Amino acid sequence: MRYPPANGLRAFEAAARHESFSAAAAEMRITAAAVSQHVRGLETWLGTALFLRHARGVTLTAAGREFGTAVSHGLGHIALAAERLVAGTRTRPVALACLASVTTRWLIPRLTLFRAAHPEIRLAILCALDAKTPEEAGADLLIQHGVRPNRPALPIINAATRPTCSPDYRDRHGPFATPPSLLGAELLHDETTAAWSRWFTGAGVSAGPEAGPIFADFNLLVGAVLAGQGVGLCPTALIGPEIESGRLICLFDQPSDTDKQYWLLEAQGLSPEALVLRDWLVAMSADES
C-alpha cells in the first residue's frame, strides 16, 4: 500500500480545519508558503484539487471536504493511540530484579527511604532467579551476584564472605581460635561446598571441609545460622543488623570471594524514573561503602 506524504497530510489537515493556509501556518509554526507547498504536493500525489485558490484565500473543494474528514479522523486516532502509549509508559512501574536474599536483607529495609524521596515513582520488585541480564528478568534494572559481568555494570554491594555463627553456637562448640579449629564445626553451605573450600585455602588450611547441610538460598542459610545450627560463610554486607545487635558474630576477619560483588546492570533505554532509581541505588551503596 502506498501512503500519501506525511507532511502533506499534516499541513492539509490543519489548512482544511481552518480553511486557511495562514492559520495553518501559525498553528504549525511554519510559513504559509510552506503549507501551500505541502498541500500542492499532496494534490499532485492524489491527482485532484483539494482547495480552490482565490484572491481572498482558499476554500475546500468537494473532494477536499470529503478527504479532510477522513484525514482528520485518521490523525485523531493516531494522536489518541500515541497519547495512550505515552501515558502507559509514564505510569508503568520501574522493575528491579534482585536475588531474594538481596531483596529481603538489603533492598527492602532501604526502600522506605526511596519511596519517601520519590513517592511519584511506582516500583515492581522481581525475583531474578538465574537471569544474567535485565532483559532476561523482564526488568529495567538487575542486581546480580558474581564476578564482573561481560557488559557495563556497577558494583553496589560488597560480596566478601566470612565465617559467621550465633554466639550460642560458638559458646557450645567453640571458641574457634584458629581457622583449622573450624574443621570440627558443623559447616553450613550456600548452594555448594566450594565456598568453604576456597575460604580454607585462603586461610592456609589444606584439609577440606566436611560435607554439611547445603541450602539453595542465602535466606535459608542465614536462618540456620541464626538458629544456632552451625557456621556459615555469610556476605558481611547483608548481615549488618545482626552483627550490630550481637545476634551473629564473625569468627575471623579473613574474607573469601573478594573477587565477587553484587552488580547493578541496566537495560537499554531506561525511562527517567528508572534512571532515578539507578542513581539512588548507586548513591546508597556509595554512602555505605
PLY file of the C-alpha trace (Angstrom):
ply
format ascii 1.0
element vertex 289
property float x
property float y
property float z
element edge 288
property int vertex1
property int vertex2
end_header
0.00 0.00 0.00
1.27 3.45 -0.92
0.83 6.17 1.69
0.42 9.90 0.96
3.27 12.18 2.10
3.03 12.69 5.86
3.96 16.38 5.76
1.29 16.97 3.17
-1.37 15.24 5.26
-0.49 17.25 8.37
-0.47 20.55 6.50
-3.69 19.71 4.66
-5.49 18.69 7.88
-4.64 21.99 9.55
-5.49 24.03 6.45
-8.76 22.16 5.95
-9.76 22.62 9.58
-9.10 26.37 9.46
-9.85 26.68 5.73
-6.85 28.98 5.71
-3.20 28.48 4.81
-2.07 31.33 7.06
-3.92 29.98 10.11
-2.50 26.51 9.46
0.96 28.04 9.16
0.60 29.80 12.52
-0.50 26.55 14.18
2.33 24.54 12.66
4.90 27.33 13.15
5.93 27.33 9.52
5.26 29.81 6.69
2.06 29.97 4.67
4.18 29.29 1.59
5.42 26.05 3.16
1.83 25.00 3.91
0.86 25.76 0.32
3.82 23.74 -0.95
2.94 20.71 1.20
-0.71 20.86 0.13
0.28 21.22 -3.53
2.47 18.15 -3.24
-0.40 16.19 -1.73
-2.74 17.30 -4.50
-0.20 16.18 -7.09
0.12 12.80 -5.35
-3.70 12.42 -5.27
-4.23 13.76 -8.78
-7.04 16.07 -7.67
-7.50 19.59 -6.29
-8.32 19.87 -2.59
-8.65 23.68 -2.45
-9.92 26.41 -4.69
-7.44 29.27 -4.55
-8.67 32.85 -4.96
-7.59 36.35 -4.04
-9.15 36.30 -0.58
-7.77 32.91 0.40
-8.77 29.28 -0.16
-11.91 27.16 0.08
-12.21 23.40 0.10
-13.41 21.56 -2.94
-15.98 18.80 -2.54
-13.17 16.26 -2.73
-11.20 18.31 -0.21
-14.05 18.27 2.30
-14.51 14.51 1.99
-10.79 13.83 2.20
-10.39 16.34 5.05
-12.89 14.44 7.20
-11.02 11.18 6.62
-7.62 12.72 7.34
-8.89 14.44 10.49
-10.29 11.15 11.81
-7.13 9.26 10.91
-4.72 11.71 12.53
-7.01 11.92 15.54
-6.84 8.15 16.03
-3.04 8.25 15.72
-2.78 11.07 18.25
-5.06 9.25 20.70
-3.12 5.99 20.37
0.17 7.83 20.86
-1.19 9.61 23.94
-2.26 6.30 25.46
1.16 4.76 24.82
2.96 7.73 26.35
0.65 7.69 29.36
1.21 3.95 29.76
4.96 4.41 29.67
4.82 7.14 32.28
2.68 5.10 34.65
4.46 1.75 34.15
6.27 0.69 37.32
10.06 0.68 37.32
11.01 -3.01 37.51
14.02 -4.03 39.61
15.06 -7.69 39.66
17.14 -9.00 42.57
18.16 -12.20 44.24
15.74 -12.99 47.05
18.45 -12.57 49.68
19.42 -9.12 48.40
15.77 -8.10 48.26
14.91 -9.13 51.80
18.18 -8.30 53.55
19.42 -5.17 51.74
16.81 -3.62 49.49
13.57 -3.79 51.46
14.98 -2.13 54.63
16.06 0.83 52.46
13.02 1.11 50.18
11.17 3.38 52.62
13.89 5.99 52.04
13.42 5.83 48.27
9.63 5.92 48.47
9.76 8.90 50.82
12.05 10.77 48.42
10.19 9.74 45.25
6.54 8.93 46.06
5.57 9.52 42.43
7.61 6.54 41.17
5.94 3.13 41.23
8.17 0.11 41.74
7.90 -3.56 40.81
10.37 -5.82 42.63
11.02 -9.08 40.77
12.87 -12.26 41.67
15.99 -12.51 39.49
16.33 -16.30 39.65
19.11 -17.18 37.15
18.73 -14.11 34.93
22.03 -12.74 33.63
20.63 -9.57 32.11
17.75 -7.20 32.92
16.12 -8.24 29.65
16.09 -11.90 30.74
14.46 -10.89 34.01
11.94 -8.63 32.26
13.24 -5.70 34.29
14.72 -2.24 33.88
17.45 -2.95 36.43
19.05 -6.14 37.73
21.18 -6.76 40.82
23.36 -9.78 40.06
25.94 -11.64 42.17
29.29 -12.85 40.89
32.44 -11.72 39.13
32.26 -8.70 36.83
29.69 -9.34 34.04
30.55 -9.10 30.36
28.55 -5.88 29.98
28.63 -2.50 31.74
27.81 -2.94 35.43
28.27 -1.02 38.66
29.36 -2.68 41.93
26.90 -1.69 44.63
27.30 -4.25 47.45
30.46 -5.95 48.68
30.04 -9.72 48.39
33.00 -10.80 50.57
32.03 -13.65 52.93
33.31 -14.53 56.39
32.70 -17.41 58.82
29.68 -16.45 60.88
27.69 -18.10 63.65
25.46 -17.29 66.59
27.03 -16.55 69.99
25.23 -19.59 71.36
26.81 -21.91 68.80
30.26 -20.51 69.50
29.80 -20.92 73.24
28.66 -24.52 72.83
31.18 -25.66 70.23
33.99 -23.05 70.17
35.91 -20.99 70.84
37.29 -21.48 67.26
40.51 -19.61 67.94
42.22 -20.61 64.68
40.97 -21.42 61.16
41.82 -25.17 61.48
39.53 -25.37 64.50
36.56 -24.79 62.18
37.15 -28.20 60.59
35.38 -29.73 63.58
32.39 -27.38 63.36
29.09 -28.00 61.63
29.70 -26.09 58.40
26.66 -24.82 56.53
26.86 -24.36 52.76
25.19 -21.96 50.33
24.39 -23.94 47.13
27.72 -25.86 47.06
30.65 -26.76 49.34
33.07 -24.88 47.06
32.88 -21.60 49.03
34.18 -23.22 52.22
36.97 -24.92 50.27
38.04 -21.52 48.92
37.95 -19.97 52.39
40.10 -22.71 53.97
42.61 -22.46 51.12
42.85 -18.69 51.62
43.35 -19.20 55.36
46.22 -21.63 54.71
44.32 -24.77 55.74
44.97 -27.68 53.38
42.25 -30.05 54.63
38.85 -29.76 53.00
35.61 -29.12 54.93
33.27 -31.88 55.95
30.07 -32.00 53.93
27.31 -30.35 55.95
23.80 -29.17 55.01
23.56 -27.35 51.70
20.98 -24.58 51.35
19.65 -23.41 47.98
19.33 -19.77 49.03
21.21 -17.47 51.38
17.99 -16.58 53.20
17.69 -20.24 54.19
21.36 -20.45 55.16
21.28 -17.37 57.38
18.12 -18.67 59.04
20.00 -21.82 60.02
22.96 -19.76 61.25
20.69 -17.59 63.37
19.08 -20.72 64.79
22.49 -21.87 66.06
22.78 -24.85 63.72
26.36 -24.21 62.61
28.81 -21.84 60.94
28.04 -20.31 57.55
30.04 -18.23 55.12
27.92 -15.09 55.02
28.28 -11.91 52.94
29.04 -9.48 55.74
27.29 -6.63 53.92
23.96 -8.50 54.09
24.00 -9.24 57.82
24.94 -5.84 59.21
21.93 -5.51 61.59
22.53 -8.98 63.06
26.23 -8.23 63.58
25.47 -4.87 65.21
22.85 -6.36 67.52
25.10 -9.27 68.53
22.77 -11.94 67.15
25.59 -13.06 64.84
29.37 -12.86 65.13
32.13 -13.08 62.54
34.67 -15.58 63.81
37.53 -14.44 61.55
38.25 -11.33 59.51
39.76 -13.47 56.74
37.35 -12.95 53.77
36.54 -15.16 50.83
35.05 -14.40 47.41
36.71 -10.98 47.34
36.62 -11.13 43.53
32.82 -11.03 43.58
30.34 -8.22 44.01
26.64 -7.57 43.78
26.44 -5.76 40.44
23.83 -3.35 39.12
23.01 -3.84 35.42
20.64 -1.67 33.40
18.53 -2.34 30.33
18.77 -0.21 27.21
16.71 2.98 27.02
15.83 3.49 30.67
12.91 5.75 31.46
13.57 8.91 33.52
12.02 7.14 36.52
14.30 4.11 36.12
17.31 6.42 35.91
16.27 7.98 39.22
16.16 4.55 40.86
19.51 3.58 39.34
21.17 6.74 40.62
19.60 6.27 44.05
20.89 2.69 44.34
24.39 3.81 43.36
24.32 6.70 45.83
23.01 4.46 48.61
25.80 1.95 48.08
28.41 4.73 47.97
27.18 6.12 51.28
27.54 2.70 52.90
30.91 1.72 51.44
0 1
1 2
2 3
3 4
4 5
5 6
6 7
7 8
8 9
9 10
10 11
11 12
12 13
13 14
14 15
15 16
16 17
17 18
18 19
19 20
20 21
21 22
22 23
23 24
24 25
25 26
26 27
27 28
28 29
29 30
30 31
31 32
32 33
33 34
34 35
35 36
36 37
37 38
38 39
39 40
40 41
41 42
42 43
43 44
44 45
45 46
46 47
47 48
48 49
49 50
50 51
51 52
52 53
53 54
54 55
55 56
56 57
57 58
58 59
59 60
60 61
61 62
62 63
63 64
64 65
65 66
66 67
67 68
68 69
69 70
70 71
71 72
72 73
73 74
74 75
75 76
76 77
77 78
78 79
79 80
80 81
81 82
82 83
83 84
84 85
85 86
86 87
87 88
88 89
89 90
90 91
91 92
92 93
93 94
94 95
95 96
96 97
97 98
98 99
99 100
100 101
101 102
102 103
103 104
104 105
105 106
106 107
107 108
108 109
109 110
110 111
111 112
112 113
113 114
114 115
115 116
116 117
117 118
118 119
119 120
120 121
121 122
122 123
123 124
124 125
125 126
126 127
127 128
128 129
129 130
130 131
131 132
132 133
133 134
134 135
135 136
136 137
137 138
138 139
139 140
140 141
141 142
142 143
143 144
144 145
145 146
146 147
147 148
148 149
149 150
150 151
151 152
152 153
153 154
154 155
155 156
156 157
157 158
158 159
159 160
160 161
161 162
162 163
163 164
164 165
165 166
166 167
167 168
168 169
169 170
170 171
171 172
172 173
173 174
174 175
175 176
176 177
177 178
178 179
179 180
180 181
181 182
182 183
183 184
184 185
185 186
186 187
187 188
188 189
189 190
190 191
191 192
192 193
193 194
194 195
195 196
196 197
197 198
198 199
199 200
200 201
201 202
202 203
203 204
204 205
205 206
206 207
207 208
208 209
209 210
210 211
211 212
212 213
213 214
214 215
215 216
216 217
217 218
218 219
219 220
220 221
221 222
222 223
223 224
224 225
225 226
226 227
227 228
228 229
229 230
230 231
231 232
232 233
233 234
234 235
235 236
236 237
237 238
238 239
239 240
240 241
241 242
242 243
243 244
244 245
245 246
246 247
247 248
248 249
249 250
250 251
251 252
252 253
253 254
254 255
255 256
256 257
257 258
258 259
259 260
260 261
261 262
262 263
263 264
264 265
265 266
266 267
267 268
268 269
269 270
270 271
271 272
272 273
273 274
274 275
275 276
276 277
277 278
278 279
279 280
280 281
281 282
282 283
283 284
284 285
285 286
286 287
287 288
